[in-house]
């Protein structure tokens, strides 16, 4: 699962979220919408896990 961030109107963000199951963070002027959030905290952790090389090396030596 991926995380998508976008700037735009709420209606546009809602349409994008309906077309794609990815977690969507939409900034709509003064508001921030969180769409398609899983109900399970483990799924959120997996979707937002840092996959960079530095993160992998740090986890390896931890």
N, C-alpha and C positions, 0 to 999 in steps of 0.2 A: 504494500500500500504506500502511496506517495502523498506528499503534502503540497497543495497548490496555494499560492498567494496571488491575490489580484486586487486591483483598484477599479472600482466601478459602481454603478447603481445596484441596489439590492435585487431588483428584478433580473438583471443580467447574471449576477452571482448565483442566484437561485436556479436559473436555467442551466448554467454550466454545471452546478452541483448535481442536478437531475440527470445530466447526460453522462457524467463520469463519477464513479464511486470513490474517487480520491478525496481525502480530507481537504476542504477548501476554507481558506481564511480570506475573507473579503473585507477590504476597507472601503466604506461607503461614506465619505465625508467625515462626520464626527463619530460614526458607529463602526464597530468591527463585528462581523458575522462569522460564526464558526458553523460550518455545514458539513454533513456526512461524518460526524464524529462517531467512532465505534462506542458501544456501551461498555466494553471490556477494557480495563486499564492496561492489560498486557498488550492488546492490539495497538493502543495509542503509543506505548513505549516502543513497540517494534516499528511502527510507521515513522516515528520521529527519531529513531536511532541515528547517531552520527556515524557515517561510514567513511570518513576521511582516513588517509594513511596514518596521520598523526594519532588519531583516536584509536586505530587498531594497534599501533605500537604501544601506546599507553596502556591499553587493556592487556596486552601480552605480558608486559613487565609488572603489572599490578599484583 
